Amino acid sequence: MDTYTHGHAEPVLQSHRWRTAENSAAYLLPALRPGLDLLDVGCGPGTITVDLASRVAPGRVLGIDVSPDPLPEARAAADRAGVAVTFAVGNVYALDAADDSFDVVHAHQVLQHLTDPVAALREMARVCRPGGLIAVRDVDYAATTWFPADPGLDGWLALYRRVARRNDAEPDAGRRLLAWAHAAGLRDTTATASTYCFATPAEREWWGRSWAGRATSSSFAEQAAGYGLAMPAELEEIAGAWLRWAAADDGWLGMLHGELLIRVP
């Protein structure tokens, strides 16, 4: 069983709700058109799923997540937007769909949390129609950078990568997407990259408080302590570092993401 490093605590969902097709799946949007059937793997609270659904309507859209926890919020988001989306619990290694069921299979920030991303890509290809697209985007934590320097944030990044690796996951997934696709036998690919950048006072307040909360009240915090990788005082220091960064007038943070479009043969 895979272990989701972040979990679904409120500080995590606070971040996930911010995601839209424009800021998190722009590389896919030119390929979308009305009438396409789309599967969104790892849909979380559904903000990206709903945006994608508006672009492929009246195509069929299914969003799945390994946990039922965020799905009521996802259904509410679809209702507010007036788009038809089905949300369900699902397993990316054994998708409940026939071969060749979808024109587009999308997964945002999913492969980095899996113990076998290559197997997941093969399963995504199985349910994607010939000539269809798989679209995956994942952060590369080692390429995350910020200003001003803070030893507490250095400790956060080192700890996050240790926790993820303890879960047999890959925190630096962005740079590996192409290699994983090739290992899955998928060679018709277009690789790109994009960033999140947080620098305005509002962005720093939102992102800094999100991670301050995650450092002390999330699955990440529970795993860090449970694995013996951090004491409570260390997690409190990480939370404090995030709040110092959020309050810095010249604070800046950039996160690199790998992106891959895969044309299914």
C-alpha positions in Angstrom: 0.0 0.0 0.0 1.2 3.5 -0.9 1.4 6.1 1.9 0.3 9.6 1.0 2.9 11.9 2.6 0.6 14.9 2.8 -2.8 13.4 3.9 -6.0 15.5 3.8 -5.7 17.7 6.8 -7.1 21.2 6.4 -3.7 22.9 5.8 -3.1 20.5 2.9 -6.6 21.0 1.4 -6.0 24.8 1.8 -3.2 24.4 -0.8 -5.0 21.9 -3.0 -8.1 24.2 -3.3 -5.9 26.9 -4.9 -5.1 24.7 -7.9 -6.8 25.4 -11.2 -6.4 24.1 -14.7 -4.7 27.4 -15.6 -2.1 27.4 -12.9 -1.5 23.6 -12.7 -2.4 22.0 -16.1 -1.7 24.8 -18.6 0.5 22.4 -20.7 -2.6 20.2 -21.3 -5.2 22.8 -22.1 -4.4 23.3 -25.8 -5.1 19.6 -26.4 -8.6 19.7 -24.9 -11.8 20.1 -26.8 -15.5 19.6 -26.2 -16.6 15.9 -26.3 -13.5 14.3 -24.9 -13.9 11.7 -22.2 -11.4 12.5 -19.3 -10.2 10.6 -16.2 -8.5 12.7 -13.5 -6.4 10.5 -11.2 -5.8 11.9 -7.7 -8.5 14.5 -8.0 -8.5 15.7 -4.3 -11.0 18.5 -3.7 -11.7 18.6 -7.5 -10.7 22.1 -8.4 -8.6 21.0 -11.4 -11.1 18.3 -12.3 -14.0 20.8 -12.5 -12.0 23.2 -14.7 -11.0 20.4 -17.1 -14.6 19.2 -17.2 -15.8 22.7 -18.3 -13.4 22.4 -21.3 -14.4 18.9 -22.5 -18.2 19.1 -21.8 -20.3 17.3 -22.9 -17.6 14.7 -22.6 -17.7 12.2 -19.7 -15.4 13.1 -16.8 -14.5 10.9 -13.8 -12.3 12.0 -10.9 -10.9 9.4 -8.6 -8.9 9.6 -5.4 -7.4 6.9 -3.2 -9.2 8.5 -0.2 -12.9 9.3 0.2 -12.1 12.3 2.4 -12.0 15.1 -0.2 -14.7 13.8 -2.5 -17.7 15.5 -0.9 -15.9 18.8 -1.4 -15.2 17.8 -5.0 -18.8 17.0 -5.7 -19.9 20.3 -4.2 -17.4 22.2 -6.4 -18.8 20.5 -9.5 -22.4 21.4 -8.4 -21.4 25.0 -8.0 -19.8 25.1 -11.4 -22.7 23.4 -13.0 -20.6 20.7 -14.7 -21.2 17.0 -14.8 -18.4 15.1 -13.1 -18.5 11.7 -11.3 -16.2 11.4 -8.3 -15.2 8.0 -6.8 -12.6 6.2 -4.8 -10.1 4.5 -7.1 -6.8 2.8 -7.3 -4.4 3.9 -10.0 -2.8 0.5 -10.1 -6.2 -1.2 -10.9 -8.5 1.4 -12.5 -12.2 0.4 -12.5 -12.5 1.0 -16.3 -12.4 -1.0 -19.4 -9.5 -0.8 -21.9 -9.6 2.3 -24.1 -12.2 4.1 -22.0 -10.9 7.7 -22.0 -9.4 10.2 -24.5 -7.4 11.9 -21.7 -6.0 10.6 -18.5 -4.6 13.3 -16.2 -2.7 13.1 -12.9 -1.4 16.1 -11.0 1.1 15.6 -8.2 0.4 11.9 -8.1 3.3 9.9 -9.4 5.7 11.4 -6.7 3.7 9.6 -4.0 3.6 6.1 -5.6 5.9 3.2 -4.9 5.6 2.1 -8.5 4.9 5.0 -10.8 5.8 2.9 -13.9 3.1 0.4 -13.1 0.7 3.4 -12.7 1.6 4.8 -16.1 1.0 1.4 -17.7 -2.5 1.2 -16.1 -3.3 4.8 -17.2 -2.2 3.8 -20.7 -4.5 0.7 -20.6 -7.6 2.8 -20.1 -6.6 5.5 -22.6 -7.8 5.2 -26.1 -5.2 4.8 -28.9 -4.2 8.3 -30.0 -5.3 9.7 -26.6 -3.2 11.6 -24.1 -1.8 10.9 -20.7 -0.9 14.1 -18.9 1.3 14.1 -15.7 2.8 16.9 -13.7 4.9 16.6 -10.6 7.0 18.9 -8.4 10.8 18.4 -8.1 11.4 19.2 -4.4 15.2 19.3 -4.7 14.8 22.2 -7.2 12.7 24.2 -4.8 14.4 27.5 -3.8 13.6 30.5 -1.6 14.8 33.8 -0.2 15.8 34.8 2.4 17.9 31.9 3.6 16.7 30.2 6.7 18.2 27.1 8.3 14.6 26.1 9.4 13.6 25.9 5.8 16.7 23.9 4.9 15.6 21.5 7.6 12.1 21.4 6.2 13.3 20.4 2.8 15.7 17.8 4.1 13.0 16.3 6.4 10.3 16.3 3.7 12.6 14.3 1.3 13.5 11.9 4.1 9.8 11.3 5.0 8.9 10.8 1.3 11.7 8.3 0.8 10.7 6.5 3.9 7.4 6.0 2.2 9.2 4.5 -0.8 8.1 7.6 -2.8 10.1 10.0 -5.0 10.0 13.7 -3.9 12.1 14.7 -6.9 9.7 13.2 -9.4 9.6 16.1 -11.8 12.9 15.2 -13.4 12.0 11.5 -13.7 8.7 11.6 -15.6 10.3 11.0 -18.9 12.4 8.1 -17.6 9.3 6.6 -16.0 7.3 6.9 -19.2 10.1 5.2 -21.2 10.2 2.4 -18.6 6.5 1.9 -19.1 7.0 1.5 -22.9 5.6 4.9 -23.7 7.9 6.8 -26.1 5.7 9.4 -27.9 6.2 12.2 -25.4 6.5 15.9 -25.0 8.3 17.1 -21.9 8.0 20.6 -20.5 8.5 22.4 -17.2 6.7 25.2 -15.3 6.9 26.8 -11.9 4.9 28.0 -8.9 6.2 31.3 -7.6 5.0 32.9 -4.4 6.2 36.4 -3.7 3.4 38.8 -3.0 2.4 39.4 0.7 -0.9 37.5 0.1 0.9 34.6 -1.6 3.5 34.3 1.2 0.8 34.5 3.9 -1.2 31.7 2.3 1.7 29.4 1.4 3.7 30.0 4.5 0.7 29.4 6.8 -0.3 26.3 4.8 3.2 24.7 5.4 3.4 25.9 9.0 0.2 24.0 9.6 1.4 20.9 7.7 4.6 20.9 9.8 2.7 20.4 13.0 -0.8 19.1 12.1 -0.8 16.8 9.1 0.1 13.3 7.9 3.6 14.6 7.1 4.1 15.7 10.7 2.7 12.4 12.1 4.9 10.4 9.8 8.0 12.5 10.6 7.5 11.9 14.3 6.4 8.2 13.9 9.4 7.3 11.8 11.7 8.9 14.4 12.9 11.5 11.9 11.9 14.6 13.8 11.0 15.6 17.4 8.1 17.9 18.1 10.4 20.8 18.8 12.0 20.4 15.4 8.6 20.4 13.7 7.7 23.6 15.6 10.9 25.2 14.4 10.0 24.3 10.8 6.6 25.9 11.3 8.3 29.0 12.7 10.6 29.2 9.7 7.6 29.2 7.4 6.0 32.0 9.3 9.3 34.0 9.3 9.4 33.5 5.5 5.8 34.6 5.1 6.5 37.8 7.1 9.6 38.7 5.1 9.1 41.8 3.0 11.4 40.3 0.3 10.3 36.7 0.7 10.3 34.7 -2.5 9.8 31.0 -3.3 9.9 29.0 -6.6 9.0 25.4 -7.2 9.9 23.6 -10.4 7.5 21.1 -11.9 8.1 18.5 -14.6 5.3 18.0 -17.1 4.8 15.2 -19.6 2.2 14.7 -22.4 2.2 11.1 -23.6 0.5 10.1 -26.8 -0.8 6.5 -26.4 -0.1 4.2 -29.3 
